[in-house]
């Protein structure tokens, strides 16, 4: 199993009162990828990190094999969700992928 973890900060121009709706849309659209993207097993979206966190939201996914990370990244449904609900609103993306055997 492979974990793909991504964290983002909202762009400075995003107002606090806009963030709950944006987080909801991000979560719904990323979770909807399960069953659409080959190899994607689970999606967890972290909307309310603890105050000690350095980022505003996070995505924790599990995939079947290391090759599935590339398939996920280029899958049209993932690209559409990312381009519509994530990339316009965030900055400072960090990513960590690792395999558990």
N, C-alpha and C positions, 0 to 999 in steps of 0.2 A: 504494500500500500504506500502511496505517495501523498504527502501533505503539501499543499500549495497555500501559503499564507501571504496575504497582501494587506498593507495598512496605508491609509491616506489621511491627510489633513484637508479640511475644507479650504478653498481659496479665501483670502482675507475679505473679499467683497461679498461673500455669502453672509446674509444677516441671520442672527440667532433664530428668529421666528420662522425662517425658511427651512432650517435644518431638519426638524421632525418629518416633514413631508418628503424631503429629499432622501432621508434615511429609509423611510418606508418604501419608497419607489425603488431604491437601490436593493434593498433586501428582497422585495417581491420578485424583481426581475432577475436577480442573480440566482435565487432559489429555484426559479422556474426553469433553469437550465438543466436540472437533474432530469434524466430521461430523454433529453434532447441531444446532449453532447456525449459521444461515445467515451466510455471510461470514467466519466464523472460519477462518483458514488454519492457524495454528500456535499452540501453547502450550508455553512453557518455564517450568518452576518452579525457582527458585533456592533450594535447601535449605541450602547451605553457603557463605554469603558470607564473604569475607575478614574478618579481625578489624578492619580499618579501616572496615568498613561501619557505617552508623547504624541499620540495620533488620535484622530477623532472617530474613525470607524475602521473596521477590519473585516477581512474575508478569510475564512478558514474552509478550505475544500479538501476532500480526499478523492484521489484518483487511483485507478487500478495499477498502472505501470508508469515508470518515468516518461516514456514516450507520450503518454496521454496528456502531459502538461502542454506540449507543443500543439497537440490536436485541439485541446481546449482553447489555447490562446488564439488559434486561427479559425476556430469554428465560427461560421457566419452568425449564429444566434448569440454567441458570446460577444463577438465584435459589435453587433447591434446594441446589445444591452450596455456594454462598456461605453460605446460612443454616445449613447442617448442618456443614460442615467448616472454615469460615473465621471468620465473624463471632463465634461463641461464644468464640473463643480469642485474638483479636487486638485490637489497638488501634493508634492512630496511623497510620491509613491515609493514604498519599500516592499521588497518581496523576499521570501525565503521558501525554498522547495527542499524537501528531504524525504528519503525513503525509509520505511520501517519494514524490516523483514521478519 
